[in-house]
Amino acid sequence: MATPKACPFAAWVNGPDGVLMSRLQELDAKALHDIMQPLNIIRLSCGNIRARMAGYSADDAEYLFAKLMRIEEQVVRAAELLQNLKKRNDDDASAENA
């Protein structure tokens, strides 16, 4: 049985000198805010759409509700990832200044 080849993208992201992770860790507070703002708008828009779905048939409303929930879950996930990056950056900056 052949061994699976390592994914070069995974090495790029997760490697000891992972390019993507090192770049993301360099995000400053303003950049994080600029990324979070559209996520907040998407989440609020999902809530507004859900509030207006009362006039839809039960099947349509159920389908749309499930799709909106999926969008909101992913927005929350992305926001949590960004908050974790911000916390890590803050912790790294505190350690460097200590």
HUPE-V418274 format. One record per residue. RES is the residue in one small letter. SS is DSSP state (~ for helix, > for strand, _ for the rest). Layout:
res->RES ss->SS
res->RES ss->SS
This chain:
res->m ss->_
res->a ss->_
res->t ss->_
res->p ss->_
res->k ss->_
res->a ss->_
res->c ss->_
res->p ss->~
res->f ss->~
res->a ss->~
res->a ss->~
res->w ss->~
res->v ss->~
res->n ss->~
res->g ss->_
res->p ss->_
res->d ss->_
res->g ss->_
res->v ss->~
res->l ss->~
res->m ss->~
res->s ss->~
res->r ss->~
res->l ss->~
res->q ss->~
res->e ss->_
res->l ss->_
res->d ss->_
res->a ss->~
res->k ss->~
res->a ss->~
res->l ss->~
res->h ss->~
res->d ss->~
res->i ss->~
res->m ss->~
res->q ss->~
res->p ss->~
res->l ss->~
res->n ss->~
res->i ss->~
res->i ss->~
res->r ss->~
res->l ss->~
res->s ss->~
res->c ss->~
res->g ss->~
res->n ss->~
res->i ss->~
res->r ss->~
res->a ss->~
res->r ss->_
res->m ss->~
res->a ss->~
res->g ss->~
res->y ss->_
res->s ss->_
res->a ss->~
res->d ss->~
res->d ss->~
res->a ss->~
res->e ss->~
res->y ss->~
res->l ss->~
res->f ss->~
res->a ss->~
res->k ss->~
res->l ss->~
res->m ss->~
res->r ss->~
res->i ss->~
res->e ss->~
res->e ss->~
res->q ss->~
res->v ss->~
res->v ss->~
res->r ss->~
res->a ss->~
res->a ss->~
res->e ss->~
res->l ss->~
res->l ss->~
res->q ss->~
res->n ss->~
res->l ss->~
res->k ss->~
res->k ss->~
res->r ss->~
res->n ss->~
res->d ss->~
res->d ss->~
res->d ss->~
res->a ss->~
res->s ss->~
res->a ss->~
res->e ss->~
res->n ss->~
res->a ss->_
